[in-house]
Structure formats: structure tokens, C-alpha cells
């Protein structure tokens, strides 16, 4: 008797190519000759997320004949105004055959042409559209495009597509003469969606190795499908299987990936109760009807050990202590698929720029950080447009002893967006993968453009939980909180904004410069955040006090009524509020709560005041919306609890 499990499918959209709207009134009939005037186009090509790398392992493979016998790229260049209006009848360039050289798209030269003549010139606002593989018949007049819908008929499939030997790709971008020195075009799969099933277990035998030919969505592509006619062509296939062993503190992971062909003739609606995955005595069923869309990645996870279903937001799956430690860097995303126990691990805090870590609500327990670095926590810092969300951190021990001028310490994060140091800027430079053949002027211009995005950015912390943090700090000018040390920063006209929403901490201890109150001159210690200089909303902390003797001179009067200055212990129940940003810029504290006294507007004291105005989410988990990455306008709380001791909990805690 098979066990049948029914779960909710949730779909995640990963990246589309963007359009830049521009305009021109000029029209030039394409004659097949491309005048050497205007600006030469430096067009570099890359793969968008979702590319089936097994068939195109690298860019150079585009130049090689695939099993289909086709290769290269067909390039179209339109005046942007024409393209935006849907008029494709008069392109500047029509179906030019191109190949890849050092990552750059260049024309395929006809016999006898000057081998040095590989430039494509533009002189106006242009929209570029490219198809892989190239099809010469599209240059014949009877096949010319007239409107955008014609692009769907670009015949880049074989007449008999039963074996699906390759997937076609399409890319689109916009350019004008001022940006032509470097432009990127990303190729995305065409008429295809991707399905991933992620299985997690303490025991890898649960994955059932006796049946390696597992089919994802077997009703669409049954294992015994032997029909190779056009009418019976395979709509999906088992592409590859990924194994991730548990090297300590986590669980084992297996991922199945399938690509499904999706066009007007094969509109594969996934019906309610249809089998998504079947292996031995384990079956996953769809609980609702889904009409998959082109270029989307659909992920679904199930944990055999806990019975939990979850929706990963990244293909980078974090399943044990080693993978957690290895996470970090620039432009990386990660999703934690299971609870991770950090007992016995000497952990180095993570730093990331323009990245996202989604804890999925899965536990990180017994984290132990001992460091002399001036930024410390699970994450030392998150920079740029980074996001931390759904992190569940329990019993972290953070010990900092530093000689730095200022230190920033929190269990979750030392700093949320801050000015980059020279070392961090150098590391960012090293992480930027630019073509080697760019001139130094162009390279520096691109680096400056990337830096400008980091230097005017906003990092976010969303729906995170910290329980029983034990934080001990020895250092000057300490900024210390149970969640983060500091939030937000500024450098002249550059803005480093930090926004924290729907996050809380329970209990714990804060010990700062014990026995040395002189080191606490200028200390900023808070029960939630040491120093907030941008925004915190809908959050709370229950820590009652901190072990800190802060030398803070404040005006007072002696017994004779004469003015004197005295030393006062300083600890804000929630946070110290900086003044880098104004309320007009969106800064402040909104609808937050603390147990210990706090003088900030926007902070109320528990349990006399209670967050009854917070909106609770009453739907199912995992969340069934692709908009869940937004930091505002959503309801992250499952229950707001009840005074005086049943505190609010986040929606992922209902699992």
C-alpha cells in the first residue's frame, strides 16, 4: 500500500530579462549592409538562471553544432520606439548570424570578408533580440517578422522534437550610444519551465536508491513512454540528480531537476491530485491546478524526517554546518533546507554583498563565535541590496574582544548595511567577473557603476527570530544589540540604508566591557539594536536588562542645588536612535515593543502595551506568492499572542 502525501505547490519566479524604454523617430530600411558609422557595439552574452547547462555547458558551446546540427545566434536590432510599439517590420539588423568570441557576440563573416570587420555599429536607441540556435531561413522575406507575436514562430526546433536534443534560448536588452561600450545580453530558455523536487532526510535510505529512473511529473512523462512519434514526443525528461551529503550538524539532500517543454501545442496544465513525484512507496500530489509559465522555475521541498513541506527560494541549498560556513560573498543566494546544529564548530561570521539568505524558518542552534573582529554575529555584515529573512537563531554565543576603534555586535548581524572599507571594496572588485579584453577605462567605468549601486542601497532583515543570545563584548565605542549592532550608515551623499521588519528576540544576556566602565564612553547598547540610523518596524525584544556600566556624563544637581555632571548607566530597552537620516527620508522606529524602558517614539513597553495592531497571516505555509520577498505590505505574523507572556510568533513557526 503506497503512502500518498498531498502538499501545496508554490511557484517561484526567478529572473526575467528587462526592457529599457527609449525612443527615436528615425527609420532605415534594412539593406543587408551595416554602415561603419556611429558607435561600435560591445555586446557580451551570458546565461540567465534556468539555463540547461548540460546542453550548453559554456558560451563557446553556442558556436558548436549540437545534436540538432544547429549552432550560433540570430541577432535582431530594432529602433526602440518601433519595438515598443510592436512594429518589427523594419529592423536595423535582421537575423544576423553571430558567434561568441571571448564572451562577446560578433558577426559570422562571409567568405572573402575582411576578418577584422567584426564590429556592429549603432547610432540610436536600440532594442536587441537574439535567438539560439541560428536559423538562416528567417532571413527570407516570407519569414520576416511583422509584429512581436511573430517571434514565437521563429522555427528553431526540429520537425520531430521527440527526443528534445536541445532547448532554444532567447535574449533581449536595450542599448544607446552612451552605453554601447559594454552591454550584456542574457539568454533564457524558450518554451520551457523547470521543475525541482528537493528531498531532505536524516537517513539517505529514505530516498530509495533502488529506482534511479525517477520522473518528475510522471503523468506528463511516464517512465515507460516509448512513443517517439511527433504526437507522442516527450514533454519532460529526467535531467539530473544532485546529492548533498550531511557532513555534520544537518541532513542529507537529494534534488531532482526536470525541464518541461511548454508551448501552445503542449500546454501542460498540472491538474489537482496529479502526481508530481513518485518513488517506491512515496508519492507527492498537487493540491491545486497550476498552469506553468515559460521561463519559470518551480521548486518544492519535503523533509522525510520531520514531515515538513517547504518552498526553497534558491538552488543553493544549505543543509549542514560546512555549507552554512561556506556561504557568503557577492551576488549569491542561499536557502536553508533543514535545522543545523553548530555544536563544536568554530564559526567565522559571514559577510555578503547584494545577496540573499533565506533560513526558511529552519533552526540554527548552538552557534559559537569568538573573534577579535570589530563586526560579529551569525553575519558580520550585510551590504548593498542584501536580504536576511526567515532566520531562526537559537542559543547563539557571541564573544568579541577587539582593539578596533568601534565594534558592532549582534547575534544575527554585526551591521546592516554600512560604508565599505578599502578591503571590502577590493574584495568587491575581485568578485566582479568582467571580460579580460576590456580597456582599463571601460573596466573602471563599469566598476564605478557597480559601486554606485552598493553606495546607494538598502539592506533588509525580514521575519527573523533570535532566542537566548549570550553576547559578551570587550572593546571601545561598542554598538551592541541582541539582533544587530547597528542598522544603516551614510557617507556624504552616499546612502547605506537598513530596514528591519517583523523580527524579534527572546531573552538572553548582553555584557559589555565588564569591570571597565571607562571603555563604554560613547557606548550604544539596546535590547534589540545597538544603534539604529534608518528604520525598524513591527519588531520586539524581551530582554529585561544589560550588564553595562556606561560612562555617560549627564547634567544634574547636587544636594545644594548646584549644577554638576554625573555618570549614568545607559541601556535602551529597544535601540539607540541615530540622526543620520530624517523621517522625511523614511527613517525612524515604527510600532515596536520592549520590556525594558526605552525613550524612543515608536517603542512601547511590554506588557502594558501590546502589538494588537499587527496583522496576522492566516493562510497556509509555505507561502503561496512570489511577492513574499517584499519587506513591506505583507503579514508575517502568525499570532500576536496575548499579554502578559504569550509573545507574538512568526507565520513560519506554525509548521
Secondary structure by P-SEA (a helix, b strand, c coil): cbbbbbbbbbbbbcccbbbbbbbbcccccccccccccccccbbbbbbcccccccccccccccccccccccbbbbbbbccaaaaaacccccccccccbbbbccccccccccccccccccbbbbcccbbbbbbccccccccccccccccccccccccccccccccccbbbbbbbbccccccccbbbbbbccccbbbbbbbbbcccccccccccccccccccccccccccccccccccccccbbbbbcccccbbbbbbbbbbbbbcccccccccccccccccccbbbbbcccccccccbbbbbbbbccccbbbbbccccccccaaaaaaccccbbbbbbcbbbbcccccccccccccbbbbcccccccbbbbbccccccccccccccbbbbcbbbbcbbbbbbbbcccbbbbccccccccccccaaaaaaaaaaccccccccaaaaaaaaaaaaaaaacccccccbbbbcbbbbbbbcccccccccccccccccccccbbbbbccccccbbbbbccccccccccbbbbcccccccccccccbbbcccccccccbbbbbbcccccccbbbbbbbbbccbbbbcccccccccccccccccccccccccccccccccccbbbbcccccccccccccccccccccccccccccccccccccc
